[in-house]
Amino acid sequence: MDPDEFYDYIKISGERIRARIKSDLFPMKRFWDRQPSGRLKLVVDDIVRDERKKAKGQLYQKHK
């Protein structure tokens, strides 16, 4: 990845990660407050992994 592609990758994935956490996890804050802290981290890690994969795919199409 060149610097421009990397910047796009970080920007795209970061925006999507933030949006998913806000929409998927914040509404259930009370539920997550009762869960072991490690469980929330695993869910966030899954979101990050998923959105980064999607961002790479989008960049591949954009910079082809």
mmCIF file as Biopython writes it, N, C-alpha, C and O atoms, coordinates in Angstrom:
data_model
#
loop_
_atom_site.group_PDB
_atom_site.id
_atom_site.type_symbol
_atom_site.label_atom_id
_atom_site.label_alt_id
_atom_site.label_comp_id
_atom_site.label_asym_id
_atom_site.label_entity_id
_atom_site.label_seq_id
_atom_site.pdbx_PDB_ins_code
_atom_site.Cartn_x
_atom_site.Cartn_y
_atom_site.Cartn_z
_atom_site.occupancy
_atom_site.B_iso_or_equiv
_atom_site.auth_seq_id
_atom_site.auth_asym_id
_atom_site.pdbx_PDB_model_num
ATOM 1   N N  . MET A ? 1  ? 0.845   -1.173 0.000   1.0 0.0 1  A 1 
ATOM 2   C CA . MET A ? 1  ? 0.000   0.000  0.000   1.0 0.0 1  A 1 
ATOM 3   C C  . MET A ? 1  ? 0.896   1.243  0.000   1.0 0.0 1  A 1 
ATOM 4   O O  . MET A ? 1  ? 1.832   1.353  0.791   1.0 0.0 1  A 1 
ATOM 5   N N  . ASP A ? 2  ? 0.591   2.151  -0.884  1.0 0.0 2  A 1 
ATOM 6   C CA . ASP A ? 2  ? 1.338   3.406  -0.856  1.0 0.0 2  A 1 
ATOM 7   C C  . ASP A ? 2  ? 0.705   4.323  0.201   1.0 0.0 2  A 1 
ATOM 8   O O  . ASP A ? 2  ? -0.370  4.014  0.715   1.0 0.0 2  A 1 
ATOM 9   N N  . PRO A ? 3  ? 1.359   5.444  0.531   1.0 0.0 3  A 1 
ATOM 10  C CA . PRO A ? 3  ? 0.835   6.310  1.599   1.0 0.0 3  A 1 
ATOM 11  C C  . PRO A ? 3  ? -0.594  6.811  1.359   1.0 0.0 3  A 1 
ATOM 12  O O  . PRO A ? 3  ? -1.376  6.912  2.304   1.0 0.0 3  A 1 
ATOM 13  N N  . ASP A ? 4  ? -0.940  7.125  0.113   1.0 0.0 4  A 1 
ATOM 14  C CA . ASP A ? 4  ? -2.302  7.593  -0.164  1.0 0.0 4  A 1 
ATOM 15  C C  . ASP A ? 4  ? -3.329  6.485  0.065   1.0 0.0 4  A 1 
ATOM 16  O O  . ASP A ? 4  ? -4.400  6.727  0.621   1.0 0.0 4  A 1 
ATOM 17  N N  . GLU A ? 5  ? -2.999  5.288  -0.362  1.0 0.0 5  A 1 
ATOM 18  C CA . GLU A ? 5  ? -3.905  4.159  -0.151  1.0 0.0 5  A 1 
ATOM 19  C C  . GLU A ? 5  ? -4.061  3.866  1.339   1.0 0.0 5  A 1 
ATOM 20  O O  . GLU A ? 5  ? -5.160  3.582  1.815   1.0 0.0 5  A 1 
ATOM 21  N N  . PHE A ? 6  ? -2.950  3.937  2.067   1.0 0.0 6  A 1 
ATOM 22  C CA . PHE A ? 6  ? -3.002  3.668  3.501   1.0 0.0 6  A 1 
ATOM 23  C C  . PHE A ? 6  ? -3.864  4.709  4.212   1.0 0.0 6  A 1 
ATOM 24  O O  . PHE A ? 6  ? -4.649  4.370  5.097   1.0 0.0 6  A 1 
ATOM 25  N N  . TYR A ? 7  ? -3.717  5.963  3.828   1.0 0.0 7  A 1 
ATOM 26  C CA . TYR A ? 7  ? -4.539  7.025  4.416   1.0 0.0 7  A 1 
ATOM 27  C C  . TYR A ? 7  ? -6.021  6.743  4.159   1.0 0.0 7  A 1 
ATOM 28  O O  . TYR A ? 7  ? -6.841  6.829  5.073   1.0 0.0 7  A 1 
ATOM 29  N N  . ASP A ? 8  ? -6.357  6.407  2.913   1.0 0.0 8  A 1 
ATOM 30  C CA . ASP A ? 8  ? -7.750  6.085  2.576   1.0 0.0 8  A 1 
ATOM 31  C C  . ASP A ? 8  ? -8.248  4.894  3.391   1.0 0.0 8  A 1 
ATOM 32  O O  . ASP A ? 8  ? -9.376  4.899  3.884   1.0 0.0 8  A 1 
ATOM 33  N N  . TYR A ? 9  ? -7.404  3.878  3.527   1.0 0.0 9  A 1 
ATOM 34  C CA . TYR A ? 9  ? -7.747  2.673  4.282   1.0 0.0 9  A 1 
ATOM 35  C C  . TYR A ? 9  ? -8.082  3.022  5.738   1.0 0.0 9  A 1 
ATOM 36  O O  . TYR A ? 9  ? -9.099  2.577  6.269   1.0 0.0 9  A 1 
ATOM 37  N N  . ILE A ? 10 ? -7.230  3.812  6.369   1.0 0.0 10 A 1 
ATOM 38  C CA . ILE A ? 10 ? -7.448  4.198  7.758   1.0 0.0 10 A 1 
ATOM 39  C C  . ILE A ? 10 ? -8.702  5.066  7.882   1.0 0.0 10 A 1 
ATOM 40  O O  . ILE A ? 10 ? -9.493  4.884  8.807   1.0 0.0 10 A 1 
ATOM 41  N N  . LYS A ? 11 ? -8.881  5.995  6.967   1.0 0.0 11 A 1 
ATOM 42  C CA . LYS A ? 11 ? -10.044 6.889  7.016   1.0 0.0 11 A 1 
ATOM 43  C C  . LYS A ? 11 ? -11.344 6.106  6.844   1.0 0.0 11 A 1 
ATOM 44  O O  . LYS A ? 11 ? -12.275 6.251  7.636   1.0 0.0 11 A 1 
ATOM 45  N N  . ILE A ? 12 ? -11.396 5.286  5.816   1.0 0.0 12 A 1 
ATOM 46  C CA . ILE A ? 12 ? -12.617 4.515  5.526   1.0 0.0 12 A 1 
ATOM 47  C C  . ILE A ? 12 ? -12.935 3.560  6.670   1.0 0.0 12 A 1 
ATOM 48  O O  . ILE A ? 12 ? -14.059 3.534  7.171   1.0 0.0 12 A 1 
ATOM 49  N N  . SER A ? 13 ? -11.944 2.777  7.077   1.0 0.0 13 A 1 
ATOM 50  C CA . SER A ? 13 ? -12.208 1.785  8.120   1.0 0.0 13 A 1 
ATOM 51  C C  . SER A ? 13 ? -12.535 2.467  9.451   1.0 0.0 13 A 1 
ATOM 52  O O  . SER A ? 13 ? -13.400 1.992  10.186  1.0 0.0 13 A 1 
ATOM 53  N N  . GLY A ? 14 ? -11.864 3.560  9.768   1.0 0.0 14 A 1 
ATOM 54  C CA . GLY A ? 14 ? -12.128 4.261  11.028  1.0 0.0 14 A 1 
ATOM 55  C C  . GLY A ? 14 ? -13.537 4.813  11.103  1.0 0.0 14 A 1 
ATOM 56  O O  . GLY A ? 14 ? -14.200 4.711  12.135  1.0 0.0 14 A 1 
ATOM 57  N N  . GLU A ? 15 ? -13.992 5.397  10.006  1.0 0.0 15 A 1 
ATOM 58  C CA . GLU A ? 15 ? -15.356 5.936  9.985   1.0 0.0 15 A 1 
ATOM 59  C C  . GLU A ? 15 ? -16.385 4.821  10.157  1.0 0.0 15 A 1 
ATOM 60  O O  . GLU A ? 15 ? -17.363 4.973  10.889  1.0 0.0 15 A 1 
ATOM 61  N N  . ARG A ? 16 ? -16.155 3.715  9.482   1.0 0.0 16 A 1 
ATOM 62  C CA . ARG A ? 16 ? -17.095 2.590  9.579   1.0 0.0 16 A 1 
ATOM 63  C C  . ARG A ? 16 ? -17.069 1.939  10.955  1.0 0.0 16 A 1 
ATOM 64  O O  . ARG A ? 16 ? -18.111 1.558  11.488  1.0 0.0 16 A 1 
ATOM 65  N N  . ILE A ? 17 ? -15.885 1.814  11.525  1.0 0.0 17 A 1 
ATOM 66  C CA . ILE A ? 17 ? -15.767 1.223  12.864  1.0 0.0 17 A 1 
ATOM 67  C C  . ILE A ? 17 ? -16.517 2.083  13.870  1.0 0.0 17 A 1 
ATOM 68  O O  . ILE A ? 17 ? -17.295 1.571  14.674  1.0 0.0 17 A 1 
ATOM 69  N N  . ARG A ? 18 ? -16.283 3.382  13.824  1.0 0.0 18 A 1 
ATOM 70  C CA . ARG A ? 18 ? -16.950 4.307  14.736  1.0 0.0 18 A 1 
ATOM 71  C C  . ARG A ? 18 ? -18.476 4.221  14.579  1.0 0.0 18 A 1 
ATOM 72  O O  . ARG A ? 18 ? -19.204 4.185  15.570  1.0 0.0 18 A 1 
ATOM 73  N N  . ALA A ? 19 ? -18.947 4.187  13.339  1.0 0.0 19 A 1 
ATOM 74  C CA . ALA A ? 19 ? -20.391 4.126  13.088  1.0 0.0 19 A 1 
ATOM 75  C C  . ALA A ? 19 ? -20.997 2.822  13.615  1.0 0.0 19 A 1 
ATOM 76  O O  . ALA A ? 19 ? -22.081 2.829  14.199  1.0 0.0 19 A 1 
ATOM 77  N N  . ARG A ? 20 ? -20.301 1.717  13.409  1.0 0.0 20 A 1 
ATOM 78  C CA . ARG A ? 20 ? -20.837 0.436  13.883  1.0 0.0 20 A 1 
ATOM 79  C C  . ARG A ? 20 ? -20.856 0.346  15.390  1.0 0.0 20 A 1 
ATOM 80  O O  . ARG A ? 20 ? -21.807 -0.176 15.973  1.0 0.0 20 A 1 
ATOM 81  N N  . ILE A ? 21 ? -19.820 0.847  16.022  1.0 0.0 21 A 1 
ATOM 82  C CA . ILE A ? 21 ? -19.800 0.824  17.487  1.0 0.0 21 A 1 
ATOM 83  C C  . ILE A ? 21 ? -20.934 1.688  18.027  1.0 0.0 21 A 1 
ATOM 84  O O  . ILE A ? 21 ? -21.627 1.314  18.974  1.0 0.0 21 A 1 
ATOM 85  N N  . LYS A ? 22 ? -21.106 2.845  17.407  1.0 0.0 22 A 1 
ATOM 86  C CA . LYS A ? 22 ? -22.173 3.748  17.851  1.0 0.0 22 A 1 
ATOM 87  C C  . LYS A ? 22 ? -23.557 3.126  17.647  1.0 0.0 22 A 1 
ATOM 88  O O  . LYS A ? 22 ? -24.418 3.230  18.520  1.0 0.0 22 A 1 
ATOM 89  N N  . SER A ? 23 ? -23.769 2.489  16.509  1.0 0.0 23 A 1 
ATOM 90  C CA . SER A ? 23 ? -25.099 1.941  16.221  1.0 0.0 23 A 1 
ATOM 91  C C  . SER A ? 23 ? -25.341 0.570  16.851  1.0 0.0 23 A 1 
ATOM 92  O O  . SER A ? 23 ? -26.462 0.265  17.259  1.0 0.0 23 A 1 
ATOM 93  N N  . ASP A ? 24 ? -24.300 -0.255 16.934  1.0 0.0 24 A 1 
ATOM 94  C CA . ASP A ? 24 ? -24.475 -1.624 17.418  1.0 0.0 24 A 1 
ATOM 95  C C  . ASP A ? 24 ? -24.274 -1.775 18.926  1.0 0.0 24 A 1 
ATOM 96  O O  . ASP A ? 24 ? -24.943 -2.591 19.560  1.0 0.0 24 A 1 
ATOM 97  N N  . LEU A ? 25 ? -23.363 -0.997 19.500  1.0 0.0 25 A 1 
ATOM 98  C CA . LEU A ? 25 ? -23.010 -1.228 20.897  1.0 0.0 25 A 1 
ATOM 99  C C  . LEU A ? 25 ? -23.554 -0.177 21.862  1.0 0.0 25 A 1 
ATOM 100 O O  . LEU A ? 25 ? -23.976 -0.528 22.964  1.0 0.0 25 A 1 
ATOM 101 N N  . PHE A ? 26 ? -23.556 1.089  21.483  1.0 0.0 26 A 1 
ATOM 102 C CA . PHE A ? 26 ? -24.025 2.130  22.404  1.0 0.0 26 A 1 
ATOM 103 C C  . PHE A ? 26 ? -25.473 1.945  22.843  1.0 0.0 26 A 1 
ATOM 104 O O  . PHE A ? 26 ? -25.772 2.149  24.020  1.0 0.0 26 A 1 
ATOM 105 N N  . PRO A ? 27 ? -26.392 1.564  21.938  1.0 0.0 27 A 1 
ATOM 106 C CA . PRO A ? 27 ? -27.778 1.391  22.387  1.0 0.0 27 A 1 
ATOM 107 C C  . PRO A ? 27 ? -27.929 0.301  23.459  1.0 0.0 27 A 1 
ATOM 108 O O  . PRO A ? 27 ? -28.908 0.292  24.205  1.0 0.0 27 A 1 
ATOM 109 N N  . MET A ? 28 ? -26.973 -0.598 23.528  1.0 0.0 28 A 1 
ATOM 110 C CA . MET A ? 28 ? -27.031 -1.694 24.497  1.0 0.0 28 A 1 
ATOM 111 C C  . MET A ? 28 ? -26.019 -1.483 25.626  1.0 0.0 28 A 1 
ATOM 112 O O  . MET A ? 28 ? -25.506 -2.450 26.189  1.0 0.0 28 A 1 
ATOM 113 N N  . LYS A ? 29 ? -25.736 -0.237 25.953  1.0 0.0 29 A 1 
ATOM 114 C CA . LYS A ? 29 ? -24.707 0.088  26.945  1.0 0.0 29 A 1 
ATOM 115 C C  . LYS A ? 29 ? -24.954 -0.613 28.282  1.0 0.0 29 A 1 
ATOM 116 O O  . LYS A ? 29 ? -24.021 -1.145 28.883  1.0 0.0 29 A 1 
ATOM 117 N N  . ARG A ? 30 ? -26.169 -0.617 28.735  1.0 0.0 30 A 1 
ATOM 118 C CA . ARG A ? 30 ? -26.459 -1.279 30.023  1.0 0.0 30 A 1 
ATOM 119 C C  . ARG A ? 30 ? -26.153 -2.771 29.970  1.0 0.0 30 A 1 
ATOM 120 O O  . ARG A ? 30 ? -25.653 -3.342 30.939  1.0 0.0 30 A 1 
ATOM 121 N N  . PHE A ? 31 ? -26.454 -3.399 28.842  1.0 0.0 31 A 1 
ATOM 122 C CA . PHE A ? 31 ? -26.131 -4.817 28.673  1.0 0.0 31 A 1 
ATOM 123 C C  . PHE A ? 31 ? -24.625 -5.025 28.768  1.0 0.0 31 A 1 
ATOM 124 O O  . PHE A ? 31 ? -24.164 -5.916 29.481  1.0 0.0 31 A 1 
ATOM 125 N N  . TRP A ? 32 ? -23.855 -4.205 28.051  1.0 0.0 32 A 1 
ATOM 126 C CA . TRP A ? 32 ? -22.397 -4.365 28.030  1.0 0.0 32 A 1 
ATOM 127 C C  . TRP A ? 32 ? -21.771 -4.021 29.371  1.0 0.0 32 A 1 
ATOM 128 O O  . TRP A ? 32 ? -20.726 -4.566 29.726  1.0 0.0 32 A 1 
ATOM 129 N N  . ASP A ? 33 ? -22.400 -3.122 30.119  1.0 0.0 33 A 1 
ATOM 130 C CA . ASP A ? 33 ? -21.888 -2.793 31.457  1.0 0.0 33 A 1 
ATOM 131 C C  . ASP A ? 33 ? -21.943 -4.000 32.389  1.0 0.0 33 A 1 
ATOM 132 O O  . ASP A ? 33 ? -21.149 -4.097 33.324  1.0 0.0 33 A 1 
ATOM 133 N N  . ARG A ? 34 ? -22.866 -4.909 32.144  1.0 0.0 34 A 1 
ATOM 134 C CA . ARG A ? 34 ? -23.017 -6.098 32.993  1.0 0.0 34 A 1 
ATOM 135 C C  . ARG A ? 34 ? -22.152 -7.267 32.531  1.0 0.0 34 A 1 
ATOM 136 O O  . ARG A ? 34 ? -22.034 -8.265 33.242  1.0 0.0 34 A 1 
ATOM 137 N N  . GLN A ? 35 ? -21.550 -7.155 31.358  1.0 0.0 35 A 1 
ATOM 138 C CA . GLN A ? 35 ? -20.747 -8.239 30.808  1.0 0.0 35 A 1 
ATOM 139 C C  . GLN A ? 35 ? -19.285 -8.113 31.249  1.0 0.0 35 A 1 
ATOM 140 O O  . GLN A ? 35 ? -18.819 -7.023 31.582  1.0 0.0 35 A 1 
ATOM 141 N N  . PRO A ? 36 ? -18.573 -9.236 31.247  1.0 0.0 36 A 1 
ATOM 142 C CA . PRO A ? 36 ? -17.133 -9.164 31.520  1.0 0.0 36 A 1 
ATOM 143 C C  . PRO A ? 36 ? -16.459 -8.277 30.467  1.0 0.0 36 A 1 
ATOM 144 O O  . PRO A ? 36 ? -16.818 -8.324 29.291  1.0 0.0 36 A 1 
ATOM 145 N N  . SER A ? 37 ? -15.488 -7.475 30.890  1.0 0.0 37 A 1 
ATOM 146 C CA . SER A ? 37 ? -14.856 -6.515 29.973  1.0 0.0 37 A 1 
ATOM 147 C C  . SER A ? 37 ? -14.222 -7.205 28.766  1.0 0.0 37 A 1 
ATOM 148 O O  . SER A ? 37 ? -14.195 -6.625 27.680  1.0 0.0 37 A 1 
ATOM 149 N N  . GLY A ? 38 ? -13.728 -8.385 28.921  1.0 0.0 38 A 1 
ATOM 150 C CA . GLY A ? 38 ? -13.112 -9.101 27.811  1.0 0.0 38 A 1 
ATOM 151 C C  . GLY A ? 38 ? -14.096 -9.419 26.696  1.0 0.0 38 A 1 
ATOM 152 O O  . GLY A ? 38 ? -13.705 -9.494 25.531  1.0 0.0 38 A 1 
ATOM 153 N N  . ARG A ? 39 ? -15.348 -9.605 27.030  1.0 0.0 39 A 1 
ATOM 154 C CA . ARG A ? 39 ? -16.365 -9.924 26.016  1.0 0.0 39 A 1 
ATOM 155 C C  . ARG A ? 39 ? -16.601 -8.741 25.081  1.0 0.0 39 A 1 
ATOM 156 O O  . ARG A ? 39 ? -16.692 -8.920 23.866  1.0 0.0 39 A 1 
ATOM 157 N N  . LEU A ? 40 ? -16.699 -7.552 25.631  1.0 0.0 40 A 1 
ATOM 158 C CA . LEU A ? 40 ? -16.885 -6.361 24.806  1.0 0.0 40 A 1 
ATOM 159 C C  . LEU A ? 40 ? -15.687 -6.163 23.887  1.0 0.0 40 A 1 
ATOM 160 O O  . LEU A ? 40 ? -15.850 -5.813 22.718  1.0 0.0 40 A 1 
ATOM 161 N N  . LYS A ? 41 ? -14.499 -6.383 24.406  1.0 0.0 41 A 1 
ATOM 162 C CA . LYS A ? 41 ? -13.292 -6.244 23.586  1.0 0.0 41 A 1 
ATOM 163 C C  . LYS A ? 41 ? -13.331 -7.201 22.402  1.0 0.0 41 A 1 
ATOM 164 O O  . LYS A ? 41 ? -12.949 -6.824 21.294  1.0 0.0 41 A 1 
ATOM 165 N N  . LEU A ? 42 ? -13.779 -8.414 22.613  1.0 0.0 42 A 1 
ATOM 166 C CA . LEU A ? 42 ? -13.871 -9.386 21.518  1.0 0.0 42 A 1 
ATOM 167 C C  . LEU A ? 42 ? -14.859 -8.926 20.450  1.0 0.0 42 A 1 
ATOM 168 O O  . LEU A ? 42 ? -14.605 -9.089 19.257  1.0 0.0 42 A 1 
ATOM 169 N N  . VAL A ? 43 ? -15.977 -8.355 20.872  1.0 0.0 43 A 1 
ATOM 170 C CA . VAL A ? 43 ? -16.976 -7.860 19.924  1.0 0.0 43 A 1 
ATOM 171 C C  . VAL A ? 43 ? -16.401 -6.685 19.133  1.0 0.0 43 A 1 
ATOM 172 O O  . VAL A ? 43 ? -16.568 -6.610 17.916  1.0 0.0 43 A 1 
ATOM 173 N N  . VAL A ? 44 ? -15.728 -5.777 19.822  1.0 0.0 44 A 1 
ATOM 174 C CA . VAL A ? 44 ? -15.109 -4.636 19.136  1.0 0.0 44 A 1 
ATOM 175 C C  . VAL A ? 44 ? -14.035 -5.128 18.171  1.0 0.0 44 A 1 
ATOM 176 O O  . VAL A ? 44 ? -13.934 -4.624 17.053  1.0 0.0 44 A 1 
ATOM 177 N N  . ASP A ? 45 ? -13.239 -6.101 18.586  1.0 0.0 45 A 1 
ATOM 178 C CA . ASP A ? 45 ? -12.215 -6.663 17.697  1.0 0.0 45 A 1 
ATOM 179 C C  . ASP A ? 45 ? -12.837 -7.252 16.434  1.0 0.0 45 A 1 
ATOM 180 O O  . ASP A ? 45 ? -12.291 -7.100 15.342  1.0 0.0 45 A 1 
ATOM 181 N N  . ASP A ? 46 ? -13.969 -7.919 16.581  1.0 0.0 46 A 1 
ATOM 182 C CA . ASP A ? 46 ? -14.667 -8.478 15.414  1.0 0.0 46 A 1 
ATOM 183 C C  . ASP A ? 46 ? -15.133 -7.369 14.472  1.0 0.0 46 A 1 
ATOM 184 O O  . ASP A ? 46 ? -15.006 -7.489 13.253  1.0 0.0 46 A 1 
ATOM 185 N N  . ILE A ? 47 ? -15.668 -6.301 15.035  1.0 0.0 47 A 1 
ATOM 186 C CA . ILE A ? 47 ? -16.118 -5.163 14.225  1.0 0.0 47 A 1 
ATOM 187 C C  . ILE A ? 47 ? -14.930 -4.566 13.480  1.0 0.0 47 A 1 
ATOM 188 O O  . ILE A ? 47 ? -15.018 -4.301 12.281  1.0 0.0 47 A 1 
ATOM 189 N N  . VAL A ? 48 ? -13.825 -4.354 14.180  1.0 0.0 48 A 1 
ATOM 190 C CA . VAL A ? 48 ? -12.629 -3.772 13.560  1.0 0.0 48 A 1 
ATOM 191 C C  . VAL A ? 48 ? -12.139 -4.660 12.422  1.0 0.0 48 A 1 
ATOM 192 O O  . VAL A ? 48 ? -11.864 -4.169 11.327  1.0 0.0 48 A 1 
ATOM 193 N N  . ARG A ? 49 ? -12.030 -5.949 12.671  1.0 0.0 49 A 1 
ATOM 194 C CA . ARG A ? 49 ? -11.557 -6.889 11.655  1.0 0.0 49 A 1 
ATOM 195 C C  . ARG A ? 49 ? -12.479 -6.880 10.428  1.0 0.0 49 A 1 
ATOM 196 O O  . ARG A ? 49 ? -12.009 -6.863 9.291   1.0 0.0 49 A 1 
ATOM 197 N N  . ASP A ? 50 ? -13.774 -6.891 10.667  1.0 0.0 50 A 1 
ATOM 198 C CA . ASP A ? 50 ? -14.752 -6.899 9.581   1.0 0.0 50 A 1 
ATOM 199 C C  . ASP A ? 50 ? -14.682 -5.624 8.746   1.0 0.0 50 A 1 
ATOM 200 O O  . ASP A ? 50 ? -14.669 -5.684 7.517   1.0 0.0 50 A 1 
ATOM 201 N N  . GLU A ? 51 ? -14.637 -4.486 9.405   1.0 0.0 51 A 1 
ATOM 202 C CA . GLU A ? 51 ? -14.625 -3.211 8.674   1.0 0.0 51 A 1 
ATOM 203 C C  . GLU A ? 51 ? -13.303 -2.972 7.956   1.0 0.0 51 A 1 
ATOM 204 O O  . GLU A ? 51 ? -13.291 -2.359 6.888   1.0 0.0 51 A 1 
ATOM 205 N N  . ARG A ? 52 ? -12.200 -3.438 8.511   1.0 0.0 52 A 1 
ATOM 206 C CA . ARG A ? 52 ? -10.911 -3.307 7.819   1.0 0.0 52 A 1 
ATOM 207 C C  . ARG A ? 52 ? -10.874 -4.177 6.570   1.0 0.0 52 A 1 
ATOM 208 O O  . ARG A ? 52 ? -10.317 -3.784 5.545   1.0 0.0 52 A 1 
ATOM 209 N N  . LYS A ? 53 ? -11.466 -5.352 6.664   1.0 0.0 53 A 1 
ATOM 210 C CA . LYS A ? 53 ? -11.541 -6.234 5.493   1.0 0.0 53 A 1 
ATOM 211 C C  . LYS A ? 53 ? -12.362 -5.575 4.382   1.0 0.0 53 A 1 
ATOM 212 O O  . LYS A ? 53 ? -11.978 -5.603 3.212   1.0 0.0 53 A 1 
ATOM 213 N N  . LYS A ? 54 ? -13.494 -4.983 4.764   1.0 0.0 54 A 1 
ATOM 214 C CA . LYS A ? 54 ? -14.336 -4.298 3.785   1.0 0.0 54 A 1 
ATOM 215 C C  . LYS A ? 54 ? -13.600 -3.106 3.167   1.0 0.0 54 A 1 
ATOM 216 O O  . LYS A ? 54 ? -13.701 -2.873 1.962   1.0 0.0 54 A 1 
ATOM 217 N N  . ALA A ? 55 ? -12.866 -2.356 3.980   1.0 0.0 55 A 1 
ATOM 218 C CA . ALA A ? 55 ? -12.131 -1.188 3.484   1.0 0.0 55 A 1 
ATOM 219 C C  . ALA A ? 55 ? -11.047 -1.615 2.498   1.0 0.0 55 A 1 
ATOM 220 O O  . ALA A ? 55 ? -10.839 -0.948 1.484   1.0 0.0 55 A 1 
ATOM 221 N N  . LYS A ? 56 ? -10.358 -2.714 2.781   1.0 0.0 56 A 1 
ATOM 222 C CA . LYS A ? 56 ? -9.337  -3.213 1.852   1.0 0.0 56 A 1 
ATOM 223 C C  . LYS A ? 56 ? -9.970  -3.584 0.521   1.0 0.0 56 A 1 
ATOM 224 O O  . LYS A ? 56 ? -9.414  -3.281 -0.535  1.0 0.0 56 A 1 
ATOM 225 N N  . GLY A ? 57 ? -11.111 -4.231 0.559   1.0 0.0 57 A 1 
ATOM 226 C CA . GLY A ? 57 ? -11.804 -4.591 -0.663  1.0 0.0 57 A 1 
ATOM 227 C C  . GLY A ? 57 ? -12.217 -3.370 -1.467  1.0 0.0 57 A 1 
ATOM 228 O O  . GLY A ? 57 ? -12.089 -3.350 -2.691  1.0 0.0 57 A 1 
ATOM 229 N N  . GLN A ? 58 ? -12.710 -2.357 -0.777  1.0 0.0 58 A 1 
ATOM 230 C CA . GLN A ? 58 ? -13.110 -1.134 -1.457  1.0 0.0 58 A 1 
ATOM 231 C C  . GLN A ? 58 ? -11.900 -0.433 -2.070  1.0 0.0 58 A 1 
ATOM 232 O O  . GLN A ? 58 ? -11.978 0.068  -3.192  1.0 0.0 58 A 1 
ATOM 233 N N  . LEU A ? 59 ? -10.799 -0.395 -1.354  1.0 0.0 59 A 1 
ATOM 234 C CA . LEU A ? 59 ? -9.589  0.244  -1.878  1.0 0.0 59 A 1 
ATOM 235 C C  . LEU A ? 59 ? -9.043  -0.511 -3.085  1.0 0.0 59 A 1 
ATOM 236 O O  . LEU A ? 59 ? -8.554  0.088  -4.043  1.0 0.0 59 A 1 
ATOM 237 N N  . TYR A ? 60 ? -9.135  -1.826 -3.019  1.0 0.0 60 A 1 
ATOM 238 C CA . TYR A ? 60 ? -8.667  -2.622 -4.146  1.0 0.0 60 A 1 
ATOM 239 C C  . TYR A ? 60 ? -9.435  -2.230 -5.418  1.0 0.0 60 A 1 
ATOM 240 O O  . TYR A ? 60 ? -8.844  -2.087 -6.488  1.0 0.0 60 A 1 
ATOM 241 N N  . GLN A ? 61 ? -10.744 -2.058 -5.289  1.0 0.0 61 A 1 
ATOM 242 C CA . GLN A ? 61 ? -11.566 -1.665 -6.431  1.0 0.0 61 A 1 
ATOM 243 C C  . GLN A ? 61 ? -11.260 -0.237 -6.882  1.0 0.0 61 A 1 
ATOM 244 O O  . GLN A ? 61 ? -11.239 0.055  -8.077  1.0 0.0 61 A 1 
ATOM 245 N N  . LYS A ? 62 ? -11.023 0.642  -5.918  1.0 0.0 62 A 1 
ATOM 246 C CA . LYS A ? 62 ? -10.784 2.057  -6.210  1.0 0.0 62 A 1 
ATOM 247 C C  . LYS A ? 62 ? -9.418  2.291  -6.868  1.0 0.0 62 A 1 
ATOM 248 O O  . LYS A ? 62 ? -9.310  3.104  -7.786  1.0 0.0 62 A 1 
ATOM 249 N N  . HIS A ? 63 ? -8.392  1.597  -6.416  1.0 0.0 63 A 1 
ATOM 250 C CA . HIS A ? 63 ? -7.019  1.829  -6.880  1.0 0.0 63 A 1 
ATOM 251 C C  . HIS A ? 63 ? -6.553  0.788  -7.885  1.0 0.0 63 A 1 
ATOM 252 O O  . HIS A ? 63 ? -5.352  0.667  -8.126  1.0 0.0 63 A 1 
ATOM 253 N N  . LYS A ? 64 ? -7.441  0.058  -8.457  1.0 0.0 64 A 1 
ATOM 254 C CA . LYS A ? 64 ? -7.133  -0.995 -9.409  1.0 0.0 64 A 1 
ATOM 255 C C  . LYS A ? 64 ? -6.529  -0.445 -10.660 1.0 0.0 64 A 1 
ATOM 256 O O  . LYS A ? 64 ? -6.206  -1.203 -11.575 1.0 0.0 64 A 1 
#
